[in-house]
């Protein structure tokens, strides 16, 4: 291991031990989420955390607000609102871009109900760095597609869907607008689905360029398509490791639940 890689690993270990943006999950002992879904990796000297959802074991859904209709804006508010008999949470992340009120600015479907329509407008910012895309699914089938392909090929409304942008990987190639390793370094998170159907959710633990982040999905996670979820607000709830990020208000949340009866021992 190179000296730079060793320093990155040591820094990541220290970060995990004293993550300033986390708070302990007081209710974590109430659940048995099965095997850990999230773990640390280092890619090109950048520390990341990768969480994997597995079809047949995990259930993916999107959440935004409680019965009062107001966005939760945090993992804690969502966790506190969960009923006692809810399925264990394997992990959760922020799930796409949103406005000042915490509402999604792109296509959004939760529990089969559409809140916002597909956004194909032009504009500034990462969301409009085309092609952008949609992460969606029904049951144990999950996909990422660029927005134009989604509009053409998906005729039935999925159980869940969130639109964000830009795409990180499109049909096995990095987004054409990315430099291999540009100078814009930020915290980032994203999602891709590999050829076996597993969903890979990745969050950086240090600032990373779009190009390098996309290469991780392309070359390591091996997801033919991957979608950027957000940057500076990137947050993770990992109950097994007692991590619950609380840096900034959030918008939509992607929640991966695990039914212990479906966990393979």
C-alpha positions in Angstrom: 0.0 0.0 0.0 1.3 3.5 -0.9 2.0 6.1 1.8 -0.9 8.1 0.4 -3.3 5.2 0.6 -2.1 4.4 4.1 -2.8 7.9 5.2 -6.2 7.8 3.6 -7.1 4.6 5.5 -5.8 6.1 8.8 -7.8 9.3 8.2 -10.9 7.2 7.4 -10.5 5.2 10.6 -10.3 8.4 12.7 -13.3 9.8 10.9 -15.4 6.7 11.7 -14.3 6.9 15.3 -15.2 10.6 15.8 -17.6 11.6 13.1 -18.6 15.1 14.0 -21.8 15.0 12.0 -23.3 11.9 13.6 -25.3 11.2 16.6 -25.8 7.8 18.2 -29.0 5.9 17.3 -30.5 5.4 20.7 -33.0 2.8 19.3 -30.5 0.7 17.4 -30.6 -2.1 20.0 -34.3 -2.6 19.3 -33.6 -4.0 15.8 -31.7 -7.0 14.5 -30.9 -5.8 10.9 -28.8 -9.0 10.1 -25.4 -8.8 8.4 -24.0 -5.3 8.1 -24.9 -3.7 4.8 -22.3 -0.9 4.9 -18.5 -0.9 5.1 -15.5 1.3 4.4 -13.5 1.2 1.2 -10.6 3.3 -0.2 -10.5 4.1 -3.9 -7.7 6.1 -5.5 -6.8 7.4 -2.0 -10.3 8.6 -1.3 -12.2 7.0 1.7 -15.8 5.9 0.8 -18.6 4.0 2.5 -20.5 1.6 0.4 -23.8 0.1 1.4 -25.4 -2.7 -0.7 -29.0 -3.7 -1.0 -29.6 -7.2 -2.1 -32.8 -8.3 -3.9 -34.7 -11.0 -2.0 -33.3 -9.8 1.3 -33.8 -6.1 1.4 -36.7 -3.8 0.6 -36.1 -0.3 -0.9 -38.6 2.5 -0.4 -38.6 6.3 -0.5 -39.9 8.5 2.3 -40.4 12.2 2.5 -42.9 13.2 5.2 -45.2 11.9 7.9 -48.9 12.0 8.3 -48.8 15.8 8.7 -47.4 16.1 5.2 -44.4 18.0 6.3 -41.0 16.7 5.1 -39.0 15.0 7.9 -35.8 16.8 6.9 -33.7 14.4 9.1 -33.1 10.8 9.8 -33.9 11.4 13.4 -37.4 12.8 12.7 -38.1 9.8 10.4 -36.7 7.3 13.0 -38.8 8.8 15.8 -41.9 8.5 13.6 -41.5 4.8 12.8 -44.0 2.4 14.4 -42.6 -0.2 16.8 -43.3 -3.1 14.4 -41.6 -1.6 11.4 -39.0 -3.6 9.6 -35.4 -3.1 10.7 -33.5 -0.4 8.8 -30.4 -1.7 7.2 -29.4 1.9 6.1 -30.7 5.1 4.7 -29.4 7.9 2.6 -30.5 11.2 1.2 -32.3 10.5 -2.1 -32.1 13.3 -4.6 -32.2 17.0 -4.9 -34.9 19.2 -3.4 -36.1 22.8 -2.9 -35.9 25.0 0.2 -38.9 23.3 1.7 -37.3 19.8 1.3 -39.6 18.7 -1.5 -38.1 16.9 -4.6 -37.5 19.0 -7.7 -37.6 16.0 -10.0 -39.8 12.9 -10.6 -40.7 11.3 -7.3 -42.8 8.3 -6.5 -43.3 6.7 -3.1 -45.4 3.7 -2.3 -46.7 3.8 -5.9 -48.0 7.4 -5.6 -46.5 10.1 -7.7 -45.7 13.4 -6.0 -43.9 15.2 -8.9 -43.6 14.7 -12.6 -40.5 14.0 -14.7 -38.4 17.2 -14.9 -36.8 17.6 -18.4 -36.2 21.3 -18.1 -32.9 23.0 -18.8 -31.2 25.0 -16.1 -28.2 25.6 -13.9 -26.6 23.3 -11.3 -25.9 19.6 -11.1 -29.4 18.4 -11.6 -29.5 20.0 -15.1 -26.0 18.6 -16.1 -27.6 16.4 -18.7 -28.1 13.6 -18.9 -29.6 13.3 -15.5 -31.5 10.2 -14.5 -33.9 8.2 -12.4 -33.4 5.5 -9.7 -36.5 3.4 -9.5 -37.9 0.0 -8.8 -40.8 -2.3 -7.9 -40.5 -5.3 -5.6 -37.0 -6.8 -5.9 -36.3 -5.2 -9.3 -34.3 -1.9 -9.2 -32.8 0.2 -12.0 -31.0 3.4 -12.9 -31.7 4.9 -16.3 -31.0 8.3 -17.8 -34.1 10.5 -18.0 -34.7 10.2 -21.8 -34.5 6.4 -21.7 -36.7 6.2 -18.7 -39.3 8.4 -20.4 -39.3 6.1 -23.5 -39.1 2.7 -21.9 -40.9 2.8 -18.6 -44.6 2.8 -19.1 -45.8 1.5 -15.7 -45.5 3.6 -12.6 -42.8 2.0 -10.3 -43.3 1.5 -6.6 -40.6 4.1 -6.0 -38.6 6.6 -8.1 -36.4 9.5 -7.5 -34.9 11.8 -10.3 -31.5 13.4 -9.7 -28.5 14.4 -11.7 -26.1 14.2 -13.3 -25.8 10.5 -14.3 -22.4 9.2 -13.1 -22.2 6.2 -15.5 -24.3 5.7 -18.6 -24.2 2.3 -20.4 -20.8 1.5 -18.9 -19.2 4.9 -19.7 -18.6 7.9 -17.4 -20.7 11.0 -18.0 -19.3 12.8 -21.0 -19.1 16.1 -19.2 -16.7 14.9 -16.5 -13.0 15.5 -16.4 -11.1 12.4 -15.4 -10.2 14.1 -12.1 -11.5 17.7 -12.1 -10.8 20.4 -9.5 -14.3 20.5 -8.1 -13.9 18.3 -4.9 -17.0 17.8 -2.7 -18.6 15.3 -0.5 -20.9 13.2 -2.8 -23.2 10.2 -2.8 -24.8 8.2 -5.5 -26.4 4.9 -6.4 -25.9 2.3 -9.1 -27.4 -1.2 -9.8 -25.1 -4.0 -10.9 -25.8 -6.8 -13.4 -27.0 -9.1 -10.6 -29.6 -6.6 -9.5 -27.8 -5.4 -6.3 -28.1 -1.7 -5.6 -24.8 0.0 -4.5 -25.1 3.2 -2.5 -21.8 5.0 -2.0 -21.0 8.1 0.0 -17.6 9.8 0.1 -16.0 10.5 3.4 -13.7 13.1 1.9 -14.1 15.5 -1.0 -14.0 13.7 -4.4 -14.3 14.8 -8.0 -17.1 13.7 -10.2 -14.7 11.8 -12.5 -13.2 9.7 -9.7 -16.5 9.1 -8.0 -17.9 7.8 -11.4 -14.9 5.5 -11.9 -15.7 3.8 -8.6 -19.2 2.9 -9.8 -17.9 1.9 -13.2 -14.7 -0.1 -12.3 -15.3 -1.4 -8.7 -19.1 -1.6 -8.1 -19.4 -2.4 -11.8 -22.8 -0.7 -12.3 -23.5 -0.1 -16.0 -25.6 2.9 -14.9 -25.2 5.1 -11.8 -26.8 8.3 -10.6 -25.5 11.1 -8.5 -27.8 11.8 -5.6 -26.3 15.0 -4.1 -23.2 16.7 -2.9 -22.7 18.8 0.3 -25.9 17.4 1.9 -24.7 13.8 1.4 -25.8 11.8 4.6 -26.0 8.3 5.8 -27.9 6.5 8.6 -26.2 3.2 9.4 -27.8 1.7 12.5 -25.4 -1.2 12.9 -22.4 1.2 13.2 -24.4 3.7 15.2 -24.0 6.4 12.6 -26.7 9.0 11.9 -25.5 12.0 10.0 -27.2 15.3 11.0 -25.2 18.0 9.3 -27.9 19.8 7.3 -31.7 19.5 6.6 -32.5 16.8 4.1 -35.2 16.2 1.5 -36.3 12.8 0.2 -34.8 9.7 1.9 -34.1 6.3 0.5 -34.6 3.7 3.2 -33.4 0.1 2.9 -35.3 -2.2 5.2 -34.4 -5.8 6.0 -36.8 -8.5 7.0 -34.9 -10.8 9.3 -37.0 -13.8 8.0 -35.4 -13.2 4.6 -31.8 -12.9 5.8 -29.7 -15.9 4.7 -27.7 -17.2 7.7 
